Amino acid sequence: MVSTAWRRALTVLFVAAVAAGVCLALRGQDWSVLAGLFHRGSAAALLGAVVVSAAGLLCGARSWMLTLSVVAVPVPTGTGMRMFFVGFLGKFVPGRVWGLIVQIRMGERAGATKAQMAGTYLVNLVVVLLTGGTVGMLVAPTLLADGVWWLLLPLVLLAVLVARPGLIHGFAGLAARIGRRPPPPPFARPRALRRAIAYQTVAWVLSGLHVWVIAVLLGAAPLPALPAAVGGFALATVVGTLVVFAPDGAGVRELLLVPALAPVLPLSAAVATALGSRVLTLVAELVTSGTALGAVALHDRRDLPISLRKGTAV
C-alpha cells in the first residue's frame, strides 16, 4: 500500500511537471496571428492534420520499441507503449532527464539494466537526429538555387544507414565518449534497427505534414510548400531537441521554421504557421499520449484478477 501511494504521488507530480512544461512552451506567444487560420472549412483539414501527426507519433513509438529490442530486451507492446509515452512526455519538463529516469526504472521492471536503457536512449537519439536531419534536407529546393538536386542526398543517406546500421552504433559510441558515458553494447538484431530507421523516417514525414496543411490553409501553393513544410519542420525540431533548456524546443523550433517557410509564404503567414504548428502538435501529442497510456492501463486492468482489481481500487 505504501508503494502504491508513492507511485500515485510520483505520477501526480510528473503530470503536474508536464503540465507546467506545456504552459511554458505556450507562454508569451502572440496568438493574434492565428486569426486567419480558423475559418469555415478549416476544421476538417486541421482535424486530419492532428490524425496524421498522431500516426507519425505512433511510428516514432514503434521505432523506439524496435531500438529497445536491439539494445536491451524485447518487451510486450503494452509495456513498450507505456515506457515510450511516459518518457516522451518527459520532454516537456525542463532538463528532459526526468522522463529518462522514469524509463530506466520501468525498464528495470521489464528486465533491462540501467546501462541498456541508457544505451537505448542514446541509440534512439542518434536515429532520431540522423533521420530528422536527412528528412530536413527536403527544404533545400526552396532555399537554394538548383536545390532540387539536394533531394537525392536524403535518399542516399537513408540507403547508407539502412545498408550499414552499424554506423548508428559508431555515432552512438562517439556521443557516449563525448558525454563520458559507456558506449552501447553491440547490436544483436541489425534487421530490427533497419526497421527502426524506416519507422522513424516515416514518423518525420507524417509529423511534418501538419505544417503543410496549415501553410496551404494560409495561402501557400500546395506543391512548393510540401518539401518546405516537411523538411523545415524536421530540421527545426532536430535543432530544438538539442536545446535541452527549452521545454520541447519552445521558441527555437518556431524561430527556425519561419525562414524555411518564408519562400512559400509571406512573413506574417509563416509566423502564423509556426505558431499553429506548436498548438497543433501539442494537441496531437497530448491526445495521443493520453489515449495510448489510458488504453494500456485499461488493458492491464482487464487482465488483473478480480481480487487485485478491488485492491487497486482501494
Buried (B, 14 or more C-beta within 10 A) or exposed (E): EEEEEEEEEEEEEBEEBBBBBBEBBBEEBEEEBBEBBEEEEBEEBBEEBBBBBBBBBBBBBBBBBBBBBBBBBBBEEBBBBBBBBBBBBBBBBBEBEBBBEBBBBBBEEBEBBEBBBBBBBBBBBBBBBBBBBBBBBBBBBBBEEEBEEBBEEBEEBBEEBBEEBEEBBEBBBEBBEEEEBEBBBEBEBBEBBBBBBBBBBBBBBBBBBBBBBBBBBBEBEEEBBBBBBBBBBBBBBBBBBEBEEBBBBBBBBBEBBBBBBBBBBEEEBBBBBBBBBBBBBBBBBBBBBEEBBEEBEEEEEEEEEEEEEEEEEE
